[in-house]
């Protein structure tokens, strides 16, 4: 069970790091859009936004993994 506790803790750390990254990326995207309205439709802008959205989805998956690990740790296998 100590390994599960460590995994849960590591996942939490990764969630926070990725959440900070997403926040920074969203802020930078807003700044680029303010400079040029077509930025988000450009290849660079759309790639940047897609990666930011993928990171945001990764946070959801990490939450699911954290929740599942917590249930296993607590003996809730179903």
N, C-alpha and C positions, 0 to 999 in steps of 0.2 A: 504494500500500500504506500510505502514511502516513495516508490517510483511514480505512482499516480499523483501524489502530492507535488512532486517535482515537475511532472509534466503539466499539471494544471497551472502551476506557478509560471512555468516557461511560456505557456500559451498566453497567459495574462500579459506578460512582458511583451510578447510579440504583438498582441492586439493593440496595446498602448503605442508601441513604436509605429505600427502601420497606421493607426488612427491619426497620429501626429503627421505622418507622411501625407495622408489623404488631405488633412486640413491644409497643410502647406501647399500641396499641389492645387487644391481648389482655389486658394487665395492667389496663387501665381496665375492660374487660368483666368480668374476674374480680372487681374491686372492686365493680362494680354488682351482680353476682350475689350477692356476700357481703351486700350491703345488702338485697337483695330477690330471693328465689329466682325469682319470676315475671318478672324483668326480661328475660331472654333470650326469653321467649315474647311479650313486649309488642311493639307495632309498632316502637317506637324501638329496642328491644333487638335484634329480629330484623333490622332494617335495618342496624344497626351491625355485627352479626356477619356478615351477608351481604357488606357492603362490605369487611370485614377479610378474609374468605375470598377475595373477588375480587382484592384486593391481593396475597394470597399466591399465587394462580394467576398473576398478572402477573409475579411473580418468576420462576416456572418458564418463562414465555414469554421473558422477558429472558435467562435462562440459555441457552435454545435459540438465540436470536438471536446471543448472544455466541459460542456454540460454532460456529455456522454461519459467522460472520464470521471466526473464528479458522481454520477449515478453509480458507476461501477465501484468507485471507492466506498460509497455508502451502502453497497449491497443491493441496489435497485437494478436488477438485471433485465427487467421487462419493460 
